[in-house]
């Protein structure tokens, strides 16, 4: 009898719990049904917004996140406060567009035409603006933290500081694109004429390009500035560049001193000498290059 009473008690508890379990199951089922419905609705809204933008050239405050707008013609588009987070606007035309307060965080604007666009208060954190045309753009109050601006055209002078130009220059130099590096070093020095590391980096790049007189002048200037700063590492690296240039000049003079008859007596010997001299020259500057990168970075 006692066991039967216990069983009846358990059965009674189970019966009382069953309605609650059914209620929980019903709520869970609704959640499972509602979730894809909500996602589908959001996607439909986004698609409608995209259609509206492309047909009417306006979509203020719209959700256009992750939208594909490559090569889109959005000249004079009304997009203030629009959510364009992560949108792909590569090569898009956005000249004179109203993008005030727009969310463009992580958006791809590679090669886009933003001439005279109004980006006042826009969020451009992490946006890719490489190669974009930025002439006349309004950026007041905008957030450009982490944005990629390398190669952008007509960048407003207030957006880039000397150290950023120098970093771009070093990246180009490390990829052996020394002409591009020199351009960025020049811009860095226009911003900050006494930036010793920029003179040092430019000295290395122009020396690799064979502009040895300019390289010597830049290395001497770097030495002077580093000495005034009390930067011994920088001073020593500038000195090493000057020593390397002297060695390169000596190697060149040695090559020029070889009689022309010996240079041309055997095409294989001649090309071999050139290769050997070229390797020696490259090796000299390779060793000093690592010193320069270490000093600047």
Secondary structure, 3 states (H helix, E strand, C coil): CHHHHHHHHHHHHHHHHHHHHHHHHHHHHHHHHHHHHHHHHHHHHHHHHHHHHHHHCECCCCECCCCECCCCECCCCECCCCECCCCECCCCECCCCECCCCECCCCECCCCECCCCECCCCECCCCECCCCECCCCECCCCECCCCECCCCECCCCCCCCHHHHHHHHHHHHHCCCHHHHHHHHHHHHHHCCCCHHHHHHHHHHHHHCCCHHHHHHHHHHHHHHHHHHCCHHHHHHHHHHHHHHHHHHHHHHHHHHCCHHHHHCCHHHHHHHHHHHHHHHHHHHHHHHHHHHHHHC
